[in-house]
Amino acid sequence: MGAGLQGFSLVARGLILCDWMRNSTDLRQRLESSHFSDLAEMMEGYARAAAELAAREFKQSLDFTSESIDALDEILVVVGESPELDLDFEVRLWGSYLGEVLRRRYAGSWEMTQYPGGAMAVPSVEVRGSRLFPLMKVYRRLTVGDEDDLSAFYSMVTERLGKPAQVN
């Protein structure tokens, strides 16, 4: 995991935000013009792009392990501070990463599912009969703040789902 973003001064965090916003626009255009054969390929592509952006702009290692969830949460704190936040894109980008960590850990699958109480289908991860909504969790983290901390969410999910899938 990286050194953490909390240690950066406000000036340094401002410079990180400026670089990230500029590169985020380019990344969005690249991803949105990509052809993905299905939902799983698209979510994996966005997740890989999130990991690359995290390393390049935020100096954080997102390696698709449980240990990377704290780094993801730190990134979302900084992203949420942006006055020009492209909420839809950032939710897709970082939510895909969170979902891929869960999908890989539990050998789950991506599917489009109606969010409980919602009117539209959104990407979800199906694991052992449970549906997880990582994009909605990232949305709440960016819009609600600290009370929707990803570490607590991840701990609750792993406690309920139990041991990771065995990969041969």
Summary of the structure (lengths in Angstrom):
residues: 168
radius of gyration: 15.4
end to end distance: 26.6
largest distance: 47.6
contacts: 494
relative contact order: 0.13
helix: 61%
strand: 10%
